[in-house]
Amino acid sequence: MKIYNTLTRRKEDFVPLDGKNVKMYACGITVSGEAHIGHAYQALIYDIIRKYLEKCGFEVTYARNYTDVDDKIIAKSREVGVPALQYAAQMIEKIDALMRRFEVGEPTIWLKATETMGEIIDFISKLIDKGHAYPTERGDVYFAVDSFPGYGKLSGRRTEDAYESVRIENEENKKNPLDFALWKSAKEGEIFWHSPWGDGRPGWHIECSAMNLKAFGEQIDIHGGGRDLIFPHHENEIAQTEALTGKQFAKYWIHNGLIKVNGQKMSKSLGNSLLLADLLDAYSSDAIKYALLQTNYRGDINITDDLFSEADRHMYGFYKTLAEADEAFPLSEGGNAQIDAEFDRAMDDDFNTAKALSDLFGHFKRVRAKLAAKDPTAADDVAQIRKTYGLLGLFGKDPAKYVAEYEARHRSDVPAEVMQLVEKRAQAKRERDFAAADAIRAQIASLGYQVKDTKDGSVVEKL
């Protein structure tokens, strides 16, 4: 198995630090707002990576965190008039429920910044003792970037090139503009914890390092997150952790691509964030996952107007074949080793879900041919598809129910005029007036719809 390591900028053989045991951490959600498709995508990717490593025989301990205290959470809590910790807890409960609805697996360990405060303060104290951090008269504590010669090795940025890319905060208290906050002194009315430097709260970067140390110790195998976190967040994690321990923090750094909407990076400021709740109201979790996983995880996903609707149609076709197989043959306890082997070949190449999904079309083409020939080995293929692609979170639903729900949902979207023509065409077919039926089909097409005949009835879709 080869995975792309951001640290070395190449694909490498995956060899854990401790035999078959894998320690894996992925940065989670800052709970300052509603869960959007970017949050769902990242959770899906690292859940799949964990599950595939387990399929390959590794023992994976997988940790994710919730950032439940930071500037954005404090600002939002003031806006809604709810105490910051209460607001964060409410958002975590809401996001957890959405992720269960999206059908993403739970990590082995859940971590929260507010439950790691003692470890954070201890971490900072040791950095000060080692000369890597310094407190100010105001009660802030900063990491001294100049004290860590390896700064920039993850992002590839030279220190002098980084000034333009990092947000400068409380610059008058810093020895170096690139120094970053480990502890922030409390402003009036803000939530705070007591510390040796005064009342305050942790900076964002130190939270993840301390949570990692708490969960795993000094070293981990895999650290994951979105590509937008490479600098400064992950760069700063490396600096403060390796300055403390003197050891390499993470052996492999994995970063998923960004979500774009019609070519623009998704952001709240642009008003183009796609909320997970809205997508789940419109599409099945299978369709959303299929849409996202068609792009290899390191590439950016461009969400166009028809991305999810096209994925929805593909999943309907797949599930319809599964339903037909279930009706034709008993459920199989067998399988097809070739399907599983092709999947493994794709995933062994840096978790290439795009290749694995493209292979589905060939698998289902063979199943449909076997169904037409009444070949009972179609049931073995179907059983293997369900088992193998279940790792991607697909095909876990009842096929007949999935098909019925899809058809009912799309019938409700079709104008009454079109549905009246569909019924008129069906009547013409019953009367064996096929010329009239063909003419009505053309009329339906002129209105922007197509009608497809199946053994379960007519399906109407937009052209």
C-alpha positions as CSV (number, residue, x, y, z in Angstrom):
1,M,0.0,0.0,0.0
2,K,1.3,3.4,-1.0
3,I,0.0,6.7,0.5
4,Y,1.0,10.3,-0.4
5,N,2.9,12.0,2.4
6,T,2.6,15.8,2.4
7,L,5.8,15.9,4.5
8,T,8.0,14.2,1.8
9,R,5.8,15.2,-1.2
10,R,5.8,11.7,-2.6
11,K,3.9,8.4,-2.4
12,E,5.5,6.1,0.2
13,D,5.0,2.5,1.3
14,F,2.9,2.5,4.4
15,V,4.9,1.1,7.3
16,P,3.6,1.9,10.8
17,L,5.9,2.7,13.7
18,D,4.7,-0.3,15.7
19,G,4.1,-3.4,13.6
20,K,0.4,-3.7,12.7
21,N,-0.7,-1.0,15.2
22,V,-1.7,2.3,13.7
23,K,-2.2,5.6,15.6
24,M,-4.3,8.0,13.5
25,Y,-5.5,11.5,14.2
26,A,-7.7,13.8,12.1
27,C,-8.5,17.4,12.8
28,G,-12.3,17.6,13.4
29,I,-14.8,20.4,13.5
30,T,-14.7,23.8,15.1
31,V,-18.3,24.0,16.4
32,S,-19.0,27.6,15.6
33,G,-21.7,26.9,13.1
34,E,-23.7,24.4,11.2
35,A,-22.1,21.3,9.6
36,H,-21.5,21.8,5.9
37,I,-20.4,19.4,3.1
38,G,-16.7,20.1,3.8
39,H,-17.1,18.8,7.3
40,A,-18.9,15.7,6.0
41,Y,-16.4,15.1,3.3
42,Q,-13.4,15.1,5.7
43,A,-15.2,12.9,8.2
44,L,-16.0,10.4,5.4
45,I,-12.5,10.3,4.0
46,Y,-10.7,9.5,7.2
47,D,-13.4,7.0,8.2
48,I,-12.8,5.2,4.9
49,I,-9.0,5.4,5.4
50,R,-9.4,3.9,8.9
51,K,-11.7,1.1,7.6
52,Y,-9.4,0.2,4.7
53,L,-6.4,0.0,6.9
54,E,-8.4,-2.4,9.1
55,K,-9.4,-4.4,6.0
56,C,-5.7,-4.8,5.3
57,G,-5.1,-6.2,8.7
58,F,-3.9,-3.2,10.7
59,E,-5.1,-2.5,14.3
60,V,-6.2,1.2,14.0
61,T,-6.8,3.6,16.9
62,Y,-8.4,6.6,15.3
63,A,-9.0,9.9,17.1
64,R,-10.9,12.9,16.1
65,N,-11.4,16.1,18.0
66,Y,-14.0,18.8,18.4
67,T,-12.6,22.3,18.9
68,D,-15.2,23.5,21.4
69,V,-13.5,26.8,22.5
70,D,-12.1,29.5,20.2
71,D,-12.7,33.1,19.0
72,K,-15.5,32.1,16.5
73,I,-17.4,30.1,19.1
74,I,-17.2,32.9,21.6
75,A,-18.5,35.4,19.0
76,K,-21.3,33.1,17.9
77,S,-22.4,32.4,21.5
78,R,-22.6,36.1,22.1
79,E,-24.7,36.5,19.0
80,V,-27.2,33.9,20.0
81,G,-27.1,34.8,23.7
82,V,-26.0,31.4,25.0
83,P,-22.9,30.8,27.2
84,A,-20.0,29.6,25.1
85,L,-19.6,26.1,26.6
86,Q,-23.4,25.5,26.4
87,Y,-23.5,26.7,22.8
88,A,-20.6,24.4,21.9
89,A,-22.2,21.4,23.6
90,Q,-25.5,22.0,21.7
91,M,-23.7,22.3,18.4
92,I,-21.7,19.0,19.0
93,E,-25.0,17.2,19.8
94,K,-26.5,18.6,16.6
95,I,-23.5,17.7,14.4
96,D,-23.2,14.2,15.9
97,A,-26.8,13.5,14.9
98,L,-26.2,14.8,11.4
99,M,-23.1,12.6,11.0
100,R,-25.0,9.5,12.1
101,R,-27.7,10.4,9.5
102,F,-24.8,10.7,6.9
103,E,-23.8,7.2,8.1
104,V,-20.1,7.9,9.0
105,G,-18.5,5.7,11.6
106,E,-17.4,6.9,15.0
107,P,-13.7,7.3,15.8
108,T,-12.1,5.1,18.4
109,I,-11.5,8.2,20.6
110,W,-13.4,11.5,20.7
111,L,-11.4,14.4,22.0
112,K,-12.4,17.9,23.1
113,A,-10.3,20.9,23.8
114,T,-12.2,21.8,26.9
115,E,-11.6,18.4,28.4
116,T,-7.8,18.7,27.8
117,M,-7.1,22.0,29.6
118,G,-4.8,20.5,32.2
119,E,-2.7,18.8,29.5
120,I,-2.6,22.0,27.4
121,I,-1.3,24.1,30.4
122,D,1.3,21.5,31.2
123,F,2.4,21.4,27.5
124,I,2.8,25.2,27.4
125,S,4.7,25.2,30.8
126,K,7.2,22.7,29.4
127,L,7.8,24.7,26.2
128,I,8.5,27.8,28.3
129,D,11.0,25.8,30.4
130,K,12.7,24.5,27.3
131,G,13.1,28.0,25.9
132,H,10.6,27.5,23.0
133,A,7.9,29.8,24.4
134,Y,7.6,33.0,26.4
135,P,4.9,34.7,28.4
136,T,4.1,38.4,28.1
137,E,3.1,41.0,30.7
138,R,-0.4,40.8,29.5
139,G,-0.6,37.1,30.2
140,D,-0.4,35.8,26.6
141,V,2.1,33.1,25.8
142,Y,3.7,32.7,22.4
143,F,5.7,30.0,20.7
144,A,9.1,31.3,19.5
145,V,9.3,30.2,15.9
146,D,13.0,31.1,15.7
147,S,13.7,28.4,18.4
148,F,12.7,25.6,16.0
149,P,15.0,25.3,13.0
150,G,12.7,22.9,11.1
151,Y,9.8,25.4,10.9
152,G,8.3,25.3,7.4
153,K,9.2,21.6,6.5
154,L,5.6,20.5,6.0
155,S,4.4,23.5,4.0
156,G,7.7,24.0,2.2
157,R,7.6,27.7,3.1
158,R,10.8,29.5,4.0
159,T,10.3,31.6,7.2
160,E,10.7,34.8,5.3
161,D,8.0,33.8,2.9
162,A,5.5,32.9,5.6
163,Y,5.0,36.5,6.9
164,E,2.4,37.3,4.2
165,S,0.4,34.2,4.8
166,V,-0.1,34.2,8.6
167,R,-2.5,36.4,10.5
168,I,-0.7,38.7,12.9
169,E,-2.3,39.0,16.3
170,N,-1.1,41.2,19.2
171,E,2.0,41.9,17.3
172,E,3.2,44.5,19.8
173,N,3.7,41.7,22.4
174,K,5.6,39.3,20.1
175,K,9.4,39.0,19.7
176,N,8.8,37.8,16.1
177,P,5.7,38.5,14.0
178,L,5.5,34.8,13.1
179,D,5.4,33.7,16.7
180,F,1.9,32.2,17.4
181,A,-0.3,32.2,20.4
182,L,-0.2,29.2,22.8
183,W,-2.3,31.0,25.5
184,K,-4.5,34.0,25.1
185,S,-5.3,36.3,28.0
186,A,-9.0,36.6,28.7
187,K,-10.8,39.7,27.6
188,E,-13.6,41.1,29.7
189,G,-16.7,38.9,29.6
190,E,-14.9,35.9,27.9
191,I,-14.8,32.4,29.1
192,F,-11.5,31.6,30.8
193,W,-9.4,29.0,32.7
194,H,-6.8,29.8,35.4
195,S,-3.2,29.3,34.4
196,P,0.3,30.3,35.7
197,W,0.3,33.3,33.3
198,G,-3.2,34.5,34.2
199,D,-6.8,33.8,33.3
200,G,-7.2,32.9,29.6
201,R,-7.8,30.1,27.1
202,P,-5.6,28.1,24.7
203,G,-4.7,29.1,21.1
204,W,-6.1,26.8,18.4
205,H,-2.8,25.1,17.4
206,I,-1.8,23.9,20.9
207,E,-5.1,22.2,21.4
208,C,-4.5,19.5,18.7
209,S,-0.9,18.9,19.9
210,A,-2.0,18.4,23.5
211,M,-5.0,16.2,22.5
212,N,-2.6,14.0,20.5
213,L,-0.2,13.7,23.3
214,K,-3.1,12.8,25.7
215,A,-4.5,10.1,23.3
216,F,-1.3,8.6,21.8
217,G,1.9,9.8,23.5
218,E,4.8,11.4,21.7
219,Q,4.4,10.0,18.2
220,I,1.7,8.9,15.8
221,D,1.6,7.2,12.4
222,I,-1.0,9.4,10.5
223,H,-2.1,12.9,11.0
224,G,-4.9,14.0,8.6
225,G,-6.9,17.1,7.8
226,G,-7.9,19.4,5.0
227,R,-5.2,20.9,2.7
228,D,-6.1,24.4,4.1
229,L,-4.7,23.3,7.4
230,I,-1.2,22.6,6.2
231,F,-0.1,26.2,7.0
232,P,-0.2,27.5,9.6
233,H,-2.1,25.0,11.7
234,H,-0.3,21.7,11.0
235,E,3.1,23.5,10.6
236,N,2.6,24.9,14.1
237,E,1.6,21.6,15.5
238,I,4.8,20.1,14.2
239,A,6.9,22.9,15.7
240,Q,5.4,22.9,19.2
241,T,5.2,19.1,19.5
242,E,8.7,18.3,18.2
243,A,10.1,21.2,20.2
244,L,8.7,19.5,23.3
245,T,9.5,15.9,22.6
246,G,12.6,16.0,20.3
247,K,11.0,13.3,18.2
248,Q,9.2,13.2,14.8
249,F,5.6,14.0,15.6
250,A,3.7,12.2,12.7
251,K,5.3,9.8,10.2
252,Y,2.6,10.4,7.5
253,W,0.7,13.6,6.9
254,I,-2.4,13.2,4.7
255,H,-4.5,16.1,3.4
256,N,-7.8,16.0,1.6
257,G,-8.6,18.6,-1.1
258,L,-11.0,21.5,-0.8
259,I,-14.6,21.9,-1.7
260,K,-15.4,24.4,-4.4
261,V,-18.9,25.5,-5.6
262,N,-19.0,26.3,-9.3
263,G,-15.3,26.9,-9.3
264,Q,-15.1,29.1,-6.2
265,K,-13.8,27.9,-2.8
266,M,-16.7,27.3,-0.5
267,S,-16.8,29.8,2.4
268,K,-19.2,31.6,4.6
269,S,-18.0,35.0,3.4
270,L,-19.1,34.1,-0.2
271,G,-22.4,32.7,1.0
272,N,-21.9,29.4,-0.9
273,S,-21.6,26.9,2.0
274,L,-23.7,23.8,1.4
275,L,-25.2,22.7,4.7
276,L,-25.2,18.9,5.3
277,A,-28.7,19.0,6.7
278,D,-30.1,20.5,3.4
279,L,-28.3,18.0,1.3
280,L,-29.5,15.0,3.3
281,D,-33.1,16.4,3.0
282,A,-32.7,16.3,-0.8
283,Y,-30.5,13.2,-1.5
284,S,-29.7,9.9,0.1
285,S,-26.4,9.5,2.0
286,D,-25.3,7.1,-0.7
287,A,-25.8,9.6,-3.5
288,I,-23.9,12.3,-1.5
289,K,-21.0,9.9,-0.8
290,Y,-20.9,8.8,-4.4
291,A,-20.7,12.4,-5.6
292,L,-17.8,13.2,-3.3
293,L,-15.8,10.0,-3.8
294,Q,-15.6,10.3,-7.6
295,T,-12.7,12.6,-7.0
296,N,-9.5,11.2,-5.4
297,Y,-9.3,12.6,-1.9
298,R,-6.2,14.8,-2.6
299,G,-8.0,16.7,-5.4
300,D,-10.4,19.6,-5.0
301,I,-14.1,18.8,-5.6
302,N,-16.0,21.2,-7.8
303,I,-19.6,21.0,-6.9
304,T,-21.6,22.0,-10.0
305,D,-25.4,22.4,-10.1
306,D,-25.9,18.8,-11.3
307,L,-23.2,17.0,-9.3
308,F,-25.5,15.5,-6.7
309,S,-28.5,14.9,-9.0
310,E,-26.3,12.9,-11.4
311,A,-24.9,10.9,-8.5
312,D,-28.5,10.4,-7.4
313,R,-29.4,8.9,-10.8
314,H,-26.3,6.6,-10.8
315,M,-27.1,5.3,-7.3
316,Y,-30.7,4.7,-8.4
317,G,-29.5,2.6,-11.3
318,F,-27.2,0.6,-9.1
319,Y,-29.8,0.0,-6.5
320,K,-32.4,-1.0,-9.2
321,T,-30.0,-3.7,-10.4
322,L,-29.6,-4.9,-6.8
323,A,-33.3,-5.0,-6.4
324,E,-33.7,-7.0,-9.5
325,A,-31.1,-9.4,-8.4
326,D,-32.8,-9.9,-5.0
327,E,-36.0,-10.6,-6.8
328,A,-34.4,-13.1,-9.2
329,F,-32.2,-15.1,-6.9
330,P,-31.8,-15.9,-3.2
331,L,-29.3,-13.9,-1.2
332,S,-25.9,-15.4,-1.8
333,E,-23.3,-16.2,0.9
334,G,-20.7,-16.5,-1.8
335,G,-18.8,-13.7,-3.6
336,N,-16.5,-12.7,-6.4
337,A,-12.8,-12.4,-5.5
338,Q,-12.1,-10.5,-8.6
339,I,-14.3,-7.6,-7.6
340,D,-12.6,-7.4,-4.2
341,A,-9.1,-7.6,-5.7
342,E,-9.8,-4.8,-8.1
343,F,-11.1,-2.6,-5.3
344,D,-8.0,-3.3,-3.2
345,R,-5.7,-2.4,-6.2
346,A,-7.4,1.0,-6.4
347,M,-7.3,1.6,-2.7
348,D,-3.7,0.5,-2.3
349,D,-2.8,3.4,-4.6
350,D,-3.3,6.2,-2.1
351,F,-6.9,5.3,-1.4
352,N,-8.1,5.9,-4.9
353,T,-11.9,5.9,-4.5
354,A,-12.3,7.5,-7.9
355,K,-10.9,4.4,-9.6
356,A,-12.9,2.1,-7.3
357,L,-16.1,3.8,-8.2
358,S,-15.3,3.8,-12.0
359,D,-15.0,0.0,-11.7
360,L,-18.6,-0.2,-10.5
361,F,-20.0,0.4,-13.9
362,G,-18.2,-2.7,-15.3
363,H,-19.3,-4.8,-12.3
364,F,-23.0,-3.8,-12.7
365,K,-22.8,-4.3,-16.5
366,R,-21.8,-7.9,-15.8
367,V,-24.5,-8.3,-13.2
368,R,-27.2,-7.1,-15.6
369,A,-25.9,-9.4,-18.4
370,K,-26.1,-12.4,-15.9
371,L,-29.6,-11.4,-14.9
372,A,-30.7,-11.3,-18.5
373,A,-29.2,-14.8,-19.0
374,K,-30.7,-16.0,-15.7
375,D,-27.2,-16.8,-14.4
376,P,-27.4,-17.4,-10.7
377,T,-23.8,-16.3,-10.2
378,A,-25.2,-12.7,-10.4
379,A,-26.2,-13.2,-6.8
380,D,-22.5,-13.8,-5.9
381,D,-21.4,-10.6,-7.7
382,V,-24.1,-8.6,-5.9
383,A,-23.1,-10.0,-2.5
384,Q,-19.5,-9.1,-3.2
385,I,-20.4,-5.6,-4.3
386,R,-22.4,-5.0,-1.2
387,K,-19.6,-6.3,1.1
388,T,-16.7,-4.6,-0.7
389,Y,-18.2,-1.2,-1.4
390,G,-19.8,-1.1,2.0
391,L,-16.4,0.1,3.1
392,L,-17.1,3.3,1.2
393,G,-20.5,3.6,3.0
394,L,-22.5,2.4,-0.1
395,F,-25.2,-0.2,-0.7
396,G,-26.2,-0.7,2.9
397,K,-29.8,0.1,2.3
398,D,-32.7,-2.1,1.3
399,P,-32.7,-2.0,-2.5
400,A,-36.4,-2.2,-3.1
401,K,-37.1,0.5,-0.5
402,Y,-34.4,2.7,-2.0
403,V,-35.8,2.4,-5.5
404,A,-39.4,3.1,-4.3
405,E,-38.3,6.2,-2.3
406,Y,-36.3,7.5,-5.3
407,E,-39.2,7.1,-7.7
408,A,-41.7,8.6,-5.3
409,R,-39.4,11.6,-4.7
410,H,-38.9,12.2,-8.4
411,R,-42.6,11.8,-9.3
412,S,-43.4,14.6,-6.8
413,D,-40.9,16.9,-8.7
414,V,-42.6,16.4,-12.1
415,P,-45.2,18.9,-13.2
416,A,-48.8,17.7,-13.3
417,E,-49.0,18.4,-17.0
418,V,-46.2,15.9,-17.6
419,M,-47.7,13.3,-15.3
420,Q,-51.0,13.5,-17.2
421,L,-49.2,12.8,-20.4
422,V,-47.3,9.9,-18.8
423,E,-50.7,8.4,-17.8
424,K,-52.1,9.1,-21.3
425,R,-49.2,7.3,-22.8
426,A,-49.6,4.3,-20.5
427,Q,-53.2,4.1,-21.5
428,A,-52.2,4.1,-25.2
429,K,-49.8,1.3,-24.6
430,R,-52.4,-0.8,-22.8
431,E,-54.6,-0.3,-25.9
432,R,-51.6,-1.3,-28.0
433,D,-51.7,2.1,-29.9
434,F,-47.9,2.3,-30.0
435,A,-47.9,5.1,-32.6
436,A,-49.9,7.3,-30.2
437,A,-47.6,6.2,-27.3
438,D,-44.5,7.3,-29.3
439,A,-46.1,10.6,-30.2
440,I,-46.8,11.3,-26.5
441,R,-43.3,10.4,-25.5
442,A,-42.0,13.0,-28.0
443,Q,-44.4,15.5,-26.5
444,I,-43.1,14.7,-23.0
445,A,-39.5,15.2,-24.3
446,S,-40.5,18.6,-25.7
447,L,-41.4,19.7,-22.1
448,G,-37.9,18.7,-20.9
449,Y,-38.6,15.2,-19.5
450,Q,-38.0,11.6,-20.5
451,V,-40.0,8.6,-19.6
452,K,-38.4,5.2,-19.1
453,D,-40.3,1.9,-19.0
454,T,-39.3,-0.6,-16.3
455,K,-40.9,-3.8,-15.0
456,D,-42.1,-1.7,-12.0
457,G,-43.7,1.0,-14.1
458,S,-42.7,4.2,-15.8
459,V,-40.0,6.4,-14.4
460,V,-39.9,10.1,-15.4
461,E,-36.7,12.1,-15.3
462,K,-35.5,15.5,-16.4
463,L,-33.6,15.5,-19.7
